[in-house]
Amino acid sequence: MTDSTPSPSRHVAIIGGGPAGLMAAEVLSQAGVRVDLYDGMPSVGRKFLLAGVGGMNITHSEAYPAFLSRYAERAPHMAPLLRAFDADALCQWIHELGIETFVGSSGRVFPTDMKAAPLLRAWLKRLRESGVVIHTRHRWLGWQADGQLRIDSPEGEKQLKPDAVLLALGGGSWARLGSDGAWMPLLAERGVELAPLQPSNCGFDVAGWSEVLRSKFAGAPLKNIAIALEHSTPRLGECVITASGIEGSLIYAWSAPIREAINQQGEATILIDLLPNKPVDKVQAALAKPRGSRSMSKHLHSQLGLDGVKAALLRELAPAEHFNDPAQLAKAIKALALKLIKARPLDEAISSAGGVKFEAVDENLMLKALPGVFCAGEMLDWEAPTGGYLLTGCFASGRAAGLGVLSWLKAQH
């Protein structure tokens, strides 16, 4: 043990057993610190496991500047965390667990078997071997007047006085998996600066679909389209029509600016390009061809391949008179305006925005109002789209907070 290593008698309590909390536990235990990790659910990593059901997208392989830009206005705050533990470092860490990875066609990085469970099992085994003690069904209740932690356990309430506390309690989405945001008032009453929790990577409602669209096409995927907001660059992808609106990966990528537009203006308009690979003049030329006795539906299908949910959406949103004007209809096909009025509820969202403001923590992610208490993961006020960016941010912030605890313990010693 070197002089920079805290005494093994030092004890840290970590609250929250998601990727951020587990990564912090690894950093601390490998430095010789005694770690107890507490989670309110029957097992740890529940949201991590559910996120991997459709294929465990662990990170993304794109170049660092583009990668960092996914964190939008919080990029300056996330930059030091991600520089210290970027996508390459995360992949190397996974490989050290005995899990191989590959890069998919979209640039996303996956474990070779596409599953989250083997990775989590290998990780928990290593943590336990390093001395981390994991306590499930233990829910944090806040602090006593004397500063001790209050923990509700199956045996009743316990009080703890560790040398440092690391909170990794998640955001406010998917409450059934433990991320319920119940920690917000516990920190607010201690003077911690918080931003309200809001849905991120979520679907949105429209004012109301017609009965025809809702009954025939709710659940139908809109594939090979592009979506933009006004004065923005379109993004390619796909999404899904729902009974109340629209959701899916392409919508999730735009969820932050859509949500903020709704917050400020009461609504947001997205522009859907139904044929992103065809320029507007080509679309107009195809529509201008004589259709004879054929219906407009057959004309759209034969000339442009527009049918099914795409044709139905065009009928739903384009003014009726545009169907008699090839120029206007071509413009609608290339920029179909859809007005969104409300985000889906927080508990339906994949992730959340808001939480502990970065202004409330120092460079080591320690709460300025509560010395010796650190924060990591989704409970910090940052957001990112799906595609590996969320998980990378959680891993990187958990590692940074763990190192911050070590630095603080050394200074206290």
URTAPE-V235761 format. One record per residue. N is the residue number from 1. RES is the residue in one letter. PHI is phi in whole degrees, 0 to 359 (none if undefined). OMEGA is omega as a letter, one per 40 degrees, with the letter a starting at -180 (NA if undefined). Layout:
n:N res:RES phi:PHI omega:OMEGA
n:N res:RES phi:PHI omega:OMEGA
This chain:
n:1 res:M phi:none omega:a
n:2 res:T phi:270 omega:i
n:3 res:D phi:295 omega:a
n:4 res:S phi:276 omega:a
n:5 res:T phi:265 omega:i
n:6 res:P phi:299 omega:i
n:7 res:S phi:299 omega:i
n:8 res:P phi:297 omega:i
n:9 res:S phi:285 omega:i
n:10 res:R phi:294 omega:a
n:11 res:H phi:232 omega:i
n:12 res:V phi:238 omega:i
n:13 res:A phi:257 omega:i
n:14 res:I phi:252 omega:a
n:15 res:I phi:252 omega:i
n:16 res:G phi:119 omega:a
n:17 res:G phi:249 omega:i
n:18 res:G phi:270 omega:a
n:19 res:P phi:303 omega:a
n:20 res:A phi:294 omega:a
n:21 res:G phi:294 omega:a
n:22 res:L phi:293 omega:i
n:23 res:M phi:293 omega:i
n:24 res:A phi:297 omega:i
n:25 res:A phi:298 omega:i
n:26 res:E phi:294 omega:i
n:27 res:V phi:302 omega:a
n:28 res:L phi:289 omega:a
n:29 res:S phi:293 omega:i
n:30 res:Q phi:291 omega:i
n:31 res:A phi:269 omega:i
n:32 res:G phi:91 omega:i
n:33 res:V phi:275 omega:i
n:34 res:R phi:281 omega:a
n:35 res:V phi:238 omega:i
n:36 res:D phi:244 omega:i
n:37 res:L phi:248 omega:a
n:38 res:Y phi:242 omega:i
n:39 res:D phi:221 omega:a
n:40 res:G phi:285 omega:a
n:41 res:M phi:271 omega:i
n:42 res:P phi:293 omega:i
n:43 res:S phi:208 omega:a
n:44 res:V phi:269 omega:i
n:45 res:G phi:68 omega:a
n:46 res:R phi:292 omega:i
n:47 res:K phi:292 omega:i
n:48 res:F phi:301 omega:i
n:49 res:L phi:293 omega:a
n:50 res:L phi:293 omega:i
n:51 res:A phi:297 omega:a
n:52 res:G phi:268 omega:a
n:53 res:V phi:298 omega:a
n:54 res:G phi:270 omega:a
n:55 res:G phi:123 omega:a
n:56 res:M phi:285 omega:i
n:57 res:N phi:276 omega:a
n:58 res:I phi:274 omega:i
n:59 res:T phi:196 omega:a
n:60 res:H phi:225 omega:a
n:61 res:S phi:266 omega:a
n:62 res:E phi:294 omega:a
n:63 res:A phi:301 omega:a
n:64 res:Y phi:304 omega:a
n:65 res:P phi:301 omega:i
n:66 res:A phi:293 omega:i
n:67 res:F phi:302 omega:a
n:68 res:L phi:297 omega:a
n:69 res:S phi:296 omega:a
n:70 res:R phi:294 omega:a
n:71 res:Y phi:267 omega:i
n:72 res:A phi:49 omega:a
n:73 res:E phi:291 omega:i
n:74 res:R phi:267 omega:i
n:75 res:A phi:306 omega:i
n:76 res:P phi:299 omega:i
n:77 res:H phi:281 omega:a
n:78 res:M phi:277 omega:a
n:79 res:A phi:306 omega:a
n:80 res:P phi:295 omega:i
n:81 res:L phi:290 omega:a
n:82 res:L phi:283 omega:i
n:83 res:R phi:296 omega:a
n:84 res:A phi:282 omega:a
n:85 res:F phi:210 omega:a
n:86 res:D phi:272 omega:a
n:87 res:A phi:299 omega:i
n:88 res:D phi:296 omega:i
n:89 res:A phi:295 omega:i
n:90 res:L phi:296 omega:i
n:91 res:C phi:296 omega:i
n:92 res:Q phi:298 omega:i
n:93 res:W phi:298 omega:i
n:94 res:I phi:296 omega:i
n:95 res:H phi:298 omega:i
n:96 res:E phi:294 omega:i
n:97 res:L phi:278 omega:a
n:98 res:G phi:89 omega:a
n:99 res:I phi:250 omega:i
n:100 res:E phi:275 omega:a
n:101 res:T phi:231 omega:i
n:102 res:F phi:215 omega:i
n:103 res:V phi:260 omega:i
n:104 res:G phi:283 omega:a
n:105 res:S phi:297 omega:a
n:106 res:S phi:274 omega:a
n:107 res:G phi:93 omega:i
n:108 res:R phi:286 omega:a
n:109 res:V phi:251 omega:a
n:110 res:F phi:229 omega:i
n:111 res:P phi:298 omega:a
n:112 res:T phi:304 omega:i
n:113 res:D phi:272 omega:i
n:114 res:M phi:67 omega:a
n:115 res:K phi:248 omega:i
n:116 res:A phi:272 omega:a
n:117 res:A phi:299 omega:i
n:118 res:P phi:298 omega:i
n:119 res:L phi:297 omega:a
n:120 res:L phi:296 omega:i
n:121 res:R phi:299 omega:a
n:122 res:A phi:296 omega:a
n:123 res:W phi:292 omega:a
n:124 res:L phi:297 omega:i
n:125 res:K phi:299 omega:a
n:126 res:R phi:294 omega:i
n:127 res:L phi:297 omega:a
n:128 res:R phi:295 omega:i
n:129 res:E phi:294 omega:i
n:130 res:S phi:273 omega:i
n:131 res:G phi:104 omega:i
n:132 res:V phi:292 omega:i
n:133 res:V phi:256 omega:a
n:134 res:I phi:256 omega:a
n:135 res:H phi:246 omega:i
n:136 res:T phi:268 omega:a
n:137 res:R phi:57 omega:i
n:138 res:H phi:240 omega:a
n:139 res:R phi:254 omega:i
n:140 res:W phi:286 omega:a
n:141 res:L phi:249 omega:a
n:142 res:G phi:111 omega:a
n:143 res:W phi:240 omega:i
n:144 res:Q phi:280 omega:a
n:145 res:A phi:300 omega:a
n:146 res:D phi:272 omega:i
n:147 res:G phi:94 omega:i
n:148 res:Q phi:289 omega:i
n:149 res:L phi:286 omega:i
n:150 res:R phi:254 omega:a
n:151 res:I phi:234 omega:i
n:152 res:D phi:273 omega:a
n:153 res:S phi:232 omega:i
n:154 res:P phi:301 omega:i
n:155 res:E phi:267 omega:a
n:156 res:G phi:113 omega:a
n:157 res:E phi:285 omega:i
n:158 res:K phi:241 omega:i
n:159 res:Q phi:241 omega:a
n:160 res:L phi:230 omega:i
n:161 res:K phi:227 omega:i
n:162 res:P phi:285 omega:i
n:163 res:D phi:285 omega:i
n:164 res:A phi:204 omega:a
n:165 res:V phi:233 omega:i
n:166 res:L phi:238 omega:a
n:167 res:L phi:264 omega:i
n:168 res:A phi:222 omega:a
n:169 res:L phi:267 omega:i
n:170 res:G phi:77 omega:a
n:171 res:G phi:267 omega:a
n:172 res:G phi:235 omega:a
n:173 res:S phi:260 omega:i
n:174 res:W phi:57 omega:a
n:175 res:A phi:302 omega:a
n:176 res:R phi:296 omega:i
n:177 res:L phi:259 omega:i
n:178 res:G phi:113 omega:a
n:179 res:S phi:270 omega:a
n:180 res:D phi:248 omega:i
n:181 res:G phi:69 omega:a
n:182 res:A phi:295 omega:a
n:183 res:W phi:282 omega:a
n:184 res:M phi:305 omega:a
n:185 res:P phi:295 omega:i
n:186 res:L phi:294 omega:i
n:187 res:L phi:276 omega:a
n:188 res:A phi:300 omega:a
n:189 res:E phi:289 omega:i
n:190 res:R phi:261 omega:i
n:191 res:G phi:85 omega:i
n:192 res:V phi:278 omega:i
n:193 res:E phi:287 omega:a
n:194 res:L phi:233 omega:i
n:195 res:A phi:255 omega:a
n:196 res:P phi:305 omega:i
n:197 res:L phi:286 omega:i
n:198 res:Q phi:225 omega:i
n:199 res:P phi:293 omega:i
n:200 res:S phi:224 omega:a
n:201 res:N phi:50 omega:a
n:202 res:C phi:228 omega:i
n:203 res:G phi:273 omega:a
n:204 res:F phi:224 omega:i
n:205 res:D phi:266 omega:i
n:206 res:V phi:257 omega:a
n:207 res:A phi:297 omega:i
n:208 res:G phi:155 omega:i
n:209 res:W phi:284 omega:i
n:210 res:S phi:293 omega:i
n:211 res:E phi:298 omega:a
n:212 res:V phi:296 omega:a
n:213 res:L phi:295 omega:a
n:214 res:R phi:295 omega:a
n:215 res:S phi:286 omega:a
n:216 res:K phi:266 omega:a
n:217 res:F phi:234 omega:i
n:218 res:A phi:299 omega:a
n:219 res:G phi:96 omega:a
n:220 res:A phi:279 omega:i
n:221 res:P phi:278 omega:i
n:222 res:L phi:261 omega:a
n:223 res:K phi:258 omega:i
n:224 res:N phi:53 omega:i
n:225 res:I phi:235 omega:i
n:226 res:A phi:229 omega:i
n:227 res:I phi:231 omega:i
n:228 res:A phi:219 omega:i
n:229 res:L phi:260 omega:a
n:230 res:E phi:303 omega:i
n:231 res:H phi:64 omega:i
n:232 res:S phi:230 omega:i
n:233 res:T phi:278 omega:a
n:234 res:P phi:298 omega:i
n:235 res:R phi:241 omega:i
n:236 res:L phi:274 omega:i
n:237 res:G phi:160 omega:i
n:238 res:E phi:214 omega:i
n:239 res:C phi:209 omega:a
n:240 res:V phi:224 omega:i
n:241 res:I phi:284 omega:i
n:242 res:T phi:244 omega:a
n:243 res:A phi:297 omega:a
n:244 res:S phi:250 omega:a
n:245 res:G phi:175 omega:a
n:246 res:I phi:208 omega:i
n:247 res:E phi:208 omega:i
n:248 res:G phi:113 omega:a
n:249 res:S phi:302 omega:a
n:250 res:L phi:291 omega:i
n:251 res:I phi:290 omega:i
n:252 res:Y phi:301 omega:a
n:253 res:A phi:297 omega:i
n:254 res:W phi:258 omega:a
n:255 res:S phi:298 omega:a
n:256 res:A phi:295 omega:i
n:257 res:P phi:294 omega:i
n:258 res:I phi:297 omega:a
n:259 res:R phi:300 omega:a
n:260 res:E phi:293 omega:i
n:261 res:A phi:296 omega:i
n:262 res:I phi:295 omega:i
n:263 res:N phi:301 omega:a
n:264 res:Q phi:273 omega:a
n:265 res:Q phi:243 omega:a
n:266 res:G phi:87 omega:i
n:267 res:E phi:196 omega:i
n:268 res:A phi:218 omega:i
n:269 res:T phi:247 omega:i
n:270 res:I phi:256 omega:i
n:271 res:L phi:248 omega:a
n:272 res:I phi:257 omega:i
n:273 res:D phi:264 omega:a
n:274 res:L phi:286 omega:a
n:275 res:L phi:226 omega:a
n:276 res:P phi:296 omega:a
n:277 res:N phi:268 omega:i
n:278 res:K phi:242 omega:i
n:279 res:P phi:292 omega:a
n:280 res:V phi:299 omega:a
n:281 res:D phi:292 omega:i
n:282 res:K phi:293 omega:i
n:283 res:V phi:297 omega:a
n:284 res:Q phi:297 omega:i
n:285 res:A phi:298 omega:i
n:286 res:A phi:294 omega:a
n:287 res:L phi:290 omega:a
n:288 res:A phi:283 omega:i
n:289 res:K phi:294 omega:a
n:290 res:P phi:302 omega:i
n:291 res:R phi:251 omega:i
n:292 res:G phi:59 omega:a
n:293 res:S phi:270 omega:a
n:294 res:R phi:290 omega:i
n:295 res:S phi:289 omega:i
n:296 res:M phi:299 omega:i
n:297 res:S phi:300 omega:i
n:298 res:K phi:290 omega:i
n:299 res:H phi:295 omega:i
n:300 res:L phi:300 omega:a
n:301 res:H phi:290 omega:a
n:302 res:S phi:288 omega:a
n:303 res:Q phi:272 omega:a
n:304 res:L phi:232 omega:a
n:305 res:G phi:72 omega:i
n:306 res:L phi:271 omega:i
n:307 res:D phi:204 omega:i
n:308 res:G phi:58 omega:a
n:309 res:V phi:293 omega:i
n:310 res:K phi:295 omega:i
n:311 res:A phi:296 omega:i
n:312 res:A phi:295 omega:i
n:313 res:L phi:293 omega:i
n:314 res:L phi:299 omega:i
n:315 res:R phi:298 omega:a
n:316 res:E phi:292 omega:a
n:317 res:L phi:251 omega:a
n:318 res:A phi:277 omega:i
n:319 res:P phi:303 omega:a
n:320 res:A phi:302 omega:a
n:321 res:E phi:292 omega:i
n:322 res:H phi:294 omega:a
n:323 res:F phi:286 omega:i
n:324 res:N phi:257 omega:a
n:325 res:D phi:227 omega:a
n:326 res:P phi:305 omega:a
n:327 res:A phi:293 omega:a
n:328 res:Q phi:291 omega:a
n:329 res:L phi:292 omega:i
n:330 res:A phi:298 omega:i
n:331 res:K phi:298 omega:i
n:332 res:A phi:295 omega:i
n:333 res:I phi:298 omega:a
n:334 res:K phi:273 omega:a
n:335 res:A phi:206 omega:a
n:336 res:L phi:281 omega:a
n:337 res:A phi:277 omega:i
n:338 res:L phi:237 omega:a
n:339 res:K phi:269 omega:i
n:340 res:L phi:253 omega:a
n:341 res:I phi:243 omega:a
n:342 res:K phi:198 omega:i
n:343 res:A phi:285 omega:i
n:344 res:R phi:294 omega:a
n:345 res:P phi:302 omega:a
n:346 res:L phi:306 omega:a
n:347 res:D phi:290 omega:i
n:348 res:E phi:268 omega:a
n:349 res:A phi:285 omega:i
n:350 res:I phi:289 omega:a
n:351 res:S phi:214 omega:a
n:352 res:S phi:224 omega:i
n:353 res:A phi:260 omega:a
n:354 res:G phi:91 omega:a
n:355 res:G phi:116 omega:a
n:356 res:V phi:288 omega:a
n:357 res:K phi:292 omega:i
n:358 res:F phi:296 omega:i
n:359 res:E phi:292 omega:a
n:360 res:A phi:271 omega:a
n:361 res:V phi:238 omega:i
n:362 res:D phi:270 omega:a
n:363 res:E phi:294 omega:i
n:364 res:N phi:262 omega:a
n:365 res:L phi:66 omega:i
n:366 res:M phi:269 omega:i
n:367 res:L phi:294 omega:i
n:368 res:K phi:295 omega:a
n:369 res:A phi:279 omega:a
n:370 res:L phi:222 omega:i
n:371 res:P phi:305 omega:a
n:372 res:G phi:89 omega:i
n:373 res:V phi:244 omega:a
n:374 res:F phi:243 omega:i
n:375 res:C phi:231 omega:i
n:376 res:A phi:208 omega:i
n:377 res:G phi:83 omega:a
n:378 res:E phi:287 omega:i
n:379 res:M phi:285 omega:i
n:380 res:L phi:282 omega:a
n:381 res:D phi:277 omega:i
n:382 res:W phi:216 omega:i
n:383 res:E phi:212 omega:i
n:384 res:A phi:204 omega:i
n:385 res:P phi:287 omega:i
n:386 res:T phi:294 omega:a
n:387 res:G phi:122 omega:i
n:388 res:G phi:103 omega:a
n:389 res:Y phi:289 omega:i
n:390 res:L phi:297 omega:a
n:391 res:L phi:295 omega:i
n:392 res:T phi:299 omega:i
n:393 res:G phi:297 omega:i
n:394 res:C phi:293 omega:i
n:395 res:F phi:300 omega:a
n:396 res:A phi:295 omega:a
n:397 res:S phi:288 omega:i
n:398 res:G phi:296 omega:i
n:399 res:R phi:296 omega:a
n:400 res:A phi:297 omega:i
n:401 res:A phi:294 omega:i
n:402 res:G phi:299 omega:i
n:403 res:L phi:294 omega:i
n:404 res:G phi:297 omega:i
n:405 res:V phi:298 omega:i
n:406 res:L phi:301 omega:i
n:407 res:S phi:298 omega:a
n:408 res:W phi:292 omega:i
n:409 res:L phi:297 omega:i
n:410 res:K phi:297 omega:a
n:411 res:A phi:296 omega:i
n:412 res:Q phi:293 omega:a
n:413 res:H phi:293 omega:NA
